Amino acid sequence: MGMASGACLAQPSALPPDPPPAFAGAGQAISNGPDHLRPFSAVGIAVKVGAAGLGAEAATPLAHKFNLRGGASFFNYNVNNLVEDGFNINGTIALKSVNTSLDWFPFGGKFRVSPGVTIYNGNRFNGTATVPGGNTITLNDQDYTSSSTDPIIATYGTPNNRFGSRVAPSITVGFGNLVPRNPGNHWSFPFEIGFQYIKPPVITLSLTGTACSTDGCQSVTSDPTTQANIEAQQAKINSDIYNLRFYPILSFGVGYKF
């Protein structure tokens, strides 16, 4: 009996078995998997080209299906001797904008929906137009011929020459994730299309010089009928521009995740 009791006392207590190596490997894969990319733990950058000009943007993850993205675009273009409705137009188009977006990937892939805000709109246009002597223009359905000795000159622009409001909401859809969730992926090729809602500018049209019609030649600044037709034509221009309140957004580029 004593030996039996001693044998019982000498028996080691039972311990739970160690987890197999395969389980540990699976756990490591889960902790480092694409679904567990921590907020602000990575950044992706891209260069792009589109309707707003050349630009760059950066993005960082917020959650599995959400990124925070911001960028800027710019482009300058000189308009020289553009002929439109009898006018020889010369001017400058300057595109500058800064925007931020929340990228939502509803299916966890590359397709995204991105509500955003243009936080700075510096898009500007300013120019002048001349009507060479003998050329004819139409103002409010009335034809005028520019005097060869005192040709018509038009200036046009907007307050501060800005095209649209400084801040504007936007919505786009696209493909491409600047911060791929797969650890082995670094490159992306984002594409985006949508629009921003801007407050259309009010164009002012001012003419000087001498215009000739069937009633003779008159200075456009002193003839009441000509001034009335200029104001009516200006109203038509602003009515057409109002349709641009949904300003298009279109871009594509190449990105890399660090």
TORPABA-64989 format. One record per residue (C-alpha): residue number from 1; residue in one letter; x, y negated, z negated. Coordinates in Angstrom, 1 decimal, decimal comma. Each point is the difference from the previous one (the first is absolute). Layout:
REM residues N
+-----+------+--------+--------+--------+
| pos | code |     px |     py |     pz |
+-----+------+--------+--------+--------+
| NUM |    A |      X |      Y |      Z |
...
+-----+------+--------+--------+--------+
//
This chain:
REM residues 258
+-----+------+--------+--------+--------+
| pos | code |     px |     py |     pz |
+-----+------+--------+--------+--------+
|   1 |    M |    0,0 |    0,0 |    0,0 |
|   2 |    G |    2,9 |   -2,4 |   -0,8 |
|   3 |    M |    1,6 |    0,7 |    3,4 |
|   4 |    A |   -3,3 |   -0,7 |    1,8 |
|   5 |    S |   -0,5 |   -3,2 |   -1,9 |
|   6 |    G |    3,6 |   -1,1 |    0,8 |
|   7 |    A |   -0,6 |    0,8 |    3,7 |
|   8 |    C |   -3,1 |   -2,2 |    0,0 |
|   9 |    L |    1,9 |   -2,9 |   -1,6 |
|  10 |    A |    2,8 |    0,3 |    2,5 |
|  11 |    Q |   -2,3 |   -0,1 |    3,0 |
|  12 |    P |    0,4 |   -3,5 |    1,7 |
|  13 |    S |   -3,1 |   -2,1 |    0,4 |
|  14 |    A |   -1,6 |   -0,2 |    3,5 |
|  15 |    L |    0,7 |   -3,1 |    2,0 |
|  16 |    P |   -1,9 |   -1,2 |    3,2 |
|  17 |    P |    1,9 |    0,8 |    3,1 |
|  18 |    D |    1,8 |   -2,8 |    1,9 |
|  19 |    P |   -1,8 |   -1,3 |    3,1 |
|  20 |    P |    1,3 |    1,6 |    3,1 |
|  21 |    P |    2,3 |   -2,2 |    2,2 |
|  22 |    A |   -2,6 |   -0,1 |    2,8 |
|  23 |    F |   -2,4 |   -1,9 |   -2,3 |
|  24 |    A |    2,7 |   -2,5 |   -1,0 |
|  25 |    G |    0,7 |   -0,6 |    3,7 |
|  26 |    A |   -3,7 |   -0,6 |    0,8 |
|  27 |    G |   -0,1 |   -2,5 |   -2,9 |
|  28 |    Q |    2,9 |   -1,9 |    1,4 |
|  29 |    A |   -1,6 |   -0,2 |    3,4 |
|  30 |    I |   -3,2 |   -1,5 |   -1,5 |
|  31 |    S |    1,8 |   -2,6 |   -2,0 |
|  32 |    N |    2,0 |   -1,2 |    3,0 |
|  33 |    G |   -2,8 |    0,5 |    2,5 |
|  34 |    P |   -1,5 |   -2,7 |    2,3 |
|  35 |    D |   -3,1 |   -0,4 |   -2,1 |
|  36 |    H |    2,0 |   -1,2 |   -2,9 |
|  37 |    L |    1,9 |   -3,0 |    1,5 |
|  38 |    R |    0,0 |   -2,5 |   -2,8 |
|  39 |    P |   -1,3 |   -3,6 |    0,5 |
|  40 |    F |    2,7 |   -2,3 |    1,3 |
|  41 |    S |    2,5 |    2,9 |    0,1 |
|  42 |    A |    0,9 |   -0,5 |    3,7 |
|  43 |    V |   -0,1 |   -2,6 |    2,7 |
|  44 |    G |   -0,4 |    0,1 |    3,7 |
|  45 |    I |    0,8 |   -2,8 |    2,4 |
|  46 |    A |   -0,8 |   -0,5 |    3,7 |
|  47 |    V |    0,5 |   -2,3 |    2,9 |
|  48 |    K |   -3,0 |   -0,6 |    2,2 |
|  49 |    V |   -1,3 |   -1,9 |    3,1 |
|  50 |    G |   -3,5 |   -1,0 |    0,7 |
|  51 |    A |   -2,5 |   -2,7 |    0,7 |
|  52 |    A |    1,5 |   -2,1 |   -2,8 |
|  53 |    G |    3,5 |    0,3 |    1,4 |
|  54 |    L |    3,0 |    1,7 |   -1,5 |
|  55 |    G |    0,0 |    1,0 |   -3,6 |
|  56 |    A |    1,1 |    2,1 |   -2,9 |
|  57 |    E |   -1,9 |    1,6 |   -2,9 |
|  58 |    A |    0,6 |    2,1 |   -3,1 |
|  59 |    A |   -2,2 |    2,4 |   -2,0 |
|  60 |    T |    0,1 |    1,9 |   -3,3 |
|  61 |    P |   -2,2 |    2,7 |   -1,4 |
|  62 |    L |   -2,7 |   -0,7 |   -2,6 |
|  63 |    A |   -1,6 |    3,4 |   -0,1 |
|  64 |    H |   -0,2 |    3,2 |    2,1 |
|  65 |    K |   -2,3 |   -1,6 |    2,6 |
|  66 |    F |    0,8 |   -3,7 |   -0,4 |
|  67 |    N |    2,9 |   -2,3 |    1,0 |
|  68 |    L |    0,6 |   -3,7 |   -0,6 |
|  69 |    R |    1,3 |   -1,7 |    3,1 |
|  70 |    G |    1,2 |   -3,5 |    0,9 |
|  71 |    G |    1,6 |   -1,6 |    3,0 |
|  72 |    A |    0,6 |   -3,0 |    2,2 |
|  73 |    S |    0,0 |   -0,8 |    3,7 |
|  74 |    F |    1,2 |   -2,8 |    2,1 |
|  75 |    F |    0,2 |   -1,1 |    3,7 |
|  76 |    N |    0,6 |   -3,2 |    1,9 |
|  77 |    Y |   -1,0 |   -0,5 |    3,6 |
|  78 |    N |    0,3 |   -3,1 |    2,2 |
|  79 |    V |   -2,8 |   -0,5 |    2,6 |
|  80 |    N |    1,4 |   -1,8 |    3,0 |
|  81 |    N |   -2,0 |   -1,2 |    3,0 |
|  82 |    L |   -2,9 |    2,3 |   -0,6 |
|  83 |    V |   -2,8 |   -0,9 |    2,5 |
|  84 |    E |   -3,5 |    0,3 |   -1,4 |
|  85 |    D |   -3,2 |   -1,7 |    1,4 |
|  86 |    G |    2,1 |   -2,6 |    1,7 |
|  87 |    F |    2,2 |   -0,8 |   -3,0 |
|  88 |    N |    3,8 |    0,5 |   -0,1 |
|  89 |    I |    0,4 |    1,2 |   -3,6 |
|  90 |    N |    3,2 |   -0,3 |   -2,1 |
|  91 |    G |    0,1 |    1,0 |   -3,6 |
|  92 |    T |    1,4 |    2,2 |   -2,7 |
|  93 |    I |   -1,6 |    3,1 |   -1,7 |
|  94 |    A |    1,5 |    0,7 |   -3,4 |
|  95 |    L |   -1,1 |    3,2 |   -1,7 |
|  96 |    K |    0,9 |    0,5 |   -3,7 |
|  97 |    S |   -1,9 |    2,2 |   -2,5 |
|  98 |    V |    0,4 |    1,8 |   -3,3 |
|  99 |    N |   -2,4 |    2,8 |   -1,0 |
| 100 |    T |   -0,5 |    2,7 |   -2,6 |
| 101 |    S |   -2,2 |    3,1 |    0,2 |
| 102 |    L |   -1,1 |    3,0 |   -2,0 |
| 103 |    D |    0,5 |    3,1 |    2,1 |
| 104 |    W |   -2,5 |    2,8 |   -0,8 |
| 105 |    F |    0,6 |    3,5 |    1,5 |
| 106 |    P |   -3,4 |    1,6 |   -0,4 |
| 107 |    F |    1,0 |    3,4 |    1,3 |
| 108 |    G |    3,5 |    0,0 |   -1,5 |
| 109 |    G |    1,6 |   -0,1 |    3,4 |
| 110 |    K |    1,2 |   -2,7 |    2,3 |
| 111 |    F |   -3,4 |   -1,7 |    0,7 |
| 112 |    R |   -0,6 |   -3,0 |   -2,1 |
| 113 |    V |   -2,5 |   -2,8 |   -0,7 |
| 114 |    S |    1,5 |   -3,3 |   -1,1 |
| 115 |    P |   -1,9 |   -2,9 |   -1,5 |
| 116 |    G |    2,3 |   -3,0 |   -0,4 |
| 117 |    V |    0,5 |   -3,7 |   -0,2 |
| 118 |    T |    2,0 |   -2,4 |    2,2 |
| 119 |    I |    1,4 |   -2,1 |   -2,8 |
| 120 |    Y |    1,7 |   -2,5 |    2,4 |
| 121 |    N |   -1,1 |   -0,9 |    3,5 |
| 122 |    G |    2,5 |   -2,3 |    1,7 |
| 123 |    N |   -1,3 |    0,6 |    3,6 |
| 124 |    R |    0,1 |   -3,3 |    1,8 |
| 125 |    F |   -0,5 |   -1,3 |    3,5 |
| 126 |    N |    0,7 |   -3,5 |    1,3 |
| 127 |    G |    0,3 |   -1,3 |    3,5 |
| 128 |    T |   -0,9 |   -2,5 |    2,7 |
| 129 |    A |   -1,5 |    0,3 |    3,4 |
| 130 |    T |    0,3 |   -2,2 |    3,0 |
| 131 |    V |   -2,1 |   -0,1 |    3,1 |
| 132 |    P |    2,2 |   -0,9 |    3,0 |
| 133 |    G |   -1,3 |   -2,8 |    2,2 |
| 134 |    G |   -2,6 |    1,3 |    2,4 |
| 135 |    N |   -0,9 |    3,1 |   -2,0 |
| 136 |    T |   -3,5 |    0,5 |   -1,2 |
| 137 |    I |   -1,2 |    1,2 |   -3,4 |
| 138 |    T |   -3,5 |    0,7 |   -1,3 |
| 139 |    L |   -1,4 |   -1,5 |   -3,2 |
| 140 |    N |   -3,5 |    1,1 |   -1,0 |
| 141 |    D |   -0,7 |    1,0 |    3,6 |
| 142 |    Q |    1,1 |   -3,3 |    1,3 |
| 143 |    D |    3,0 |   -0,1 |    2,4 |
| 144 |    Y |    2,7 |   -2,6 |   -0,5 |
| 145 |    T |    3,0 |   -0,7 |    2,3 |
| 146 |    S |    3,2 |   -1,2 |   -1,7 |
| 147 |    S |    1,3 |   -3,3 |    1,2 |
| 148 |    S |    3,3 |    0,1 |    1,8 |
| 149 |    T |    1,2 |   -3,3 |   -1,6 |
| 150 |    D |   -1,3 |    0,8 |   -3,5 |
| 151 |    P |   -0,4 |    3,8 |   -0,3 |
| 152 |    I |   -2,1 |    1,6 |   -2,8 |
| 153 |    I |    1,9 |    1,2 |   -3,0 |
| 154 |    A |   -1,7 |    2,2 |   -2,7 |
| 155 |    T |    1,2 |    0,7 |   -3,5 |
| 156 |    Y |   -1,6 |    2,7 |   -2,1 |
| 157 |    G |    0,5 |    1,6 |   -3,3 |
| 158 |    T |   -1,5 |    0,8 |   -3,4 |
| 159 |    P |    0,4 |   -1,5 |   -3,5 |
| 160 |    N |    3,5 |    0,9 |   -1,0 |
| 161 |    N |    0,1 |    1,9 |    3,3 |
| 162 |    R |   -0,7 |    3,2 |   -1,9 |
| 163 |    F |   -2,1 |    2,7 |    1,8 |
| 164 |    G |   -2,4 |    1,1 |   -2,6 |
| 165 |    S |   -0,1 |   -0,1 |   -3,8 |
| 166 |    R |    3,2 |    0,4 |   -2,1 |
| 167 |    V |   -1,4 |    3,1 |   -1,8 |
| 168 |    A |   -2,1 |    2,7 |    1,7 |
| 169 |    P |   -1,4 |    3,5 |   -0,9 |
| 170 |    S |    0,8 |    2,9 |    2,3 |
| 171 |    I |   -0,8 |    3,6 |    0,6 |
| 172 |    T |    1,9 |    2,4 |    2,2 |
| 173 |    V |    0,3 |    3,7 |    0,7 |
| 174 |    G |    3,1 |    1,8 |    1,2 |
| 175 |    F |    2,3 |    3,0 |   -0,1 |
| 176 |    G |    3,4 |    0,4 |   -1,8 |
| 177 |    N |    1,1 |   -0,1 |   -3,6 |
| 178 |    L |    3,1 |   -2,1 |   -0,8 |
| 179 |    V |    0,4 |    2,1 |   -3,1 |
| 180 |    P |   -0,4 |    3,7 |    1,1 |
| 181 |    R |   -1,1 |    2,2 |   -2,9 |
| 182 |    N |    2,1 |    2,9 |    1,3 |
| 183 |    P |    3,5 |   -0,4 |   -1,6 |
| 184 |    G |    1,7 |    1,1 |    3,2 |
| 185 |    N |   -1,7 |   -2,6 |    2,2 |
| 186 |    H |    1,6 |   -3,5 |    0,3 |
| 187 |    W |   -1,0 |   -1,3 |    3,5 |
| 188 |    S |   -3,5 |   -1,3 |    0,9 |
| 189 |    F |   -1,4 |   -1,7 |    3,1 |
| 190 |    P |   -2,9 |   -2,2 |   -1,3 |
| 191 |    F |   -2,8 |   -1,2 |    2,3 |
| 192 |    E |   -2,7 |   -2,5 |   -1,1 |
| 193 |    I |   -3,1 |   -1,6 |    1,5 |
| 194 |    G |   -2,7 |   -2,2 |   -1,5 |
| 195 |    F |   -0,8 |   -3,6 |   -0,6 |
| 196 |    Q |    0,1 |   -2,9 |   -2,4 |
| 197 |    Y |   -2,8 |   -2,4 |   -0,6 |
| 198 |    I |    1,2 |   -3,5 |    0,4 |
| 199 |    K |   -1,7 |   -3,4 |   -0,1 |
| 200 |    P |    0,1 |   -1,1 |    3,6 |
| 201 |    P |    1,8 |   -3,3 |    0,6 |
| 202 |    V |   -1,7 |   -3,1 |    1,3 |
| 203 |    I |    1,8 |   -1,1 |    3,2 |
| 204 |    T |    0,2 |   -3,8 |    0,8 |
| 205 |    L |    0,3 |   -1,0 |    3,6 |
| 206 |    S |    1,3 |   -3,5 |    0,8 |
| 207 |    L |    0,4 |   -1,3 |    3,6 |
| 208 |    T |    1,7 |   -3,1 |    1,3 |
| 209 |    G |    0,6 |   -1,3 |    3,5 |
| 210 |    T |   -2,4 |   -0,7 |    2,9 |
| 211 |    A |   -2,6 |    2,4 |    1,4 |
| 212 |    C |   -1,8 |   -0,4 |    3,2 |
| 213 |    S |   -3,5 |    1,3 |    0,8 |
| 214 |    T |   -2,8 |   -0,8 |    2,4 |
| 215 |    D |   -0,6 |   -3,2 |   -2,1 |
| 216 |    G |    3,5 |   -1,3 |    0,6 |
| 217 |    C |    3,2 |    0,0 |   -2,2 |
| 218 |    Q |   -0,2 |   -0,7 |   -3,7 |
| 219 |    S |    2,4 |    0,2 |   -2,9 |
| 220 |    V |   -1,1 |    3,1 |   -2,0 |
| 221 |    T |    0,4 |   -1,9 |   -3,3 |
| 222 |    S |   -2,4 |   -2,8 |    0,9 |
| 223 |    D |   -2,6 |    1,7 |    2,1 |
| 224 |    P |   -2,9 |    1,1 |   -2,3 |
| 225 |    T |   -1,2 |    2,7 |    2,4 |
| 226 |    T |    3,4 |    1,6 |    0,3 |
| 227 |    Q |    0,4 |   -0,1 |   -3,8 |
| 228 |    A |   -3,3 |    1,7 |   -0,4 |
| 229 |    N |    1,1 |    2,7 |    2,4 |
| 230 |    I |    3,3 |    0,5 |   -1,8 |
| 231 |    E |   -1,9 |    0,5 |   -3,3 |
| 232 |    A |   -2,3 |    2,5 |    1,6 |
| 233 |    Q |    2,9 |    1,9 |    1,5 |
| 234 |    Q |    1,7 |    0,0 |   -3,4 |
| 235 |    A |   -3,1 |    1,5 |   -1,5 |
| 236 |    K |    0,0 |    2,8 |    2,6 |
| 237 |    I |    3,7 |    0,8 |   -0,8 |
| 238 |    N |   -0,8 |    0,2 |   -3,7 |
| 239 |    S |   -3,0 |    2,2 |    0,7 |
| 240 |    D |    2,2 |    2,4 |    1,9 |
| 241 |    I |    2,7 |   -0,1 |   -2,7 |
| 242 |    Y |   -2,5 |    1,0 |   -2,6 |
| 243 |    N |   -0,1 |    3,4 |    1,5 |
| 244 |    L |    3,6 |    0,4 |   -1,1 |
| 245 |    R |   -1,0 |    0,0 |   -3,7 |
| 246 |    F |    0,7 |    3,8 |    0,1 |
| 247 |    Y |    3,7 |   -0,4 |    0,8 |
| 248 |    P |    1,5 |    3,3 |    1,4 |
| 249 |    I |    2,8 |    1,9 |   -1,8 |
| 250 |    L |    2,0 |    2,5 |    2,0 |
| 251 |    S |    3,5 |    1,3 |   -0,7 |
| 252 |    F |    2,3 |    3,1 |    0,2 |
| 253 |    G |    3,5 |    0,6 |   -1,4 |
| 254 |    V |    2,5 |    2,3 |   -1,6 |
| 255 |    G |    0,6 |    0,5 |   -3,7 |
| 256 |    Y |    2,4 |    1,8 |   -2,4 |
| 257 |    K |   -0,6 |    1,1 |   -3,6 |
| 258 |    F |    2,9 |   -0,5 |   -2,5 |
+-----+------+--------+--------+--------+
//
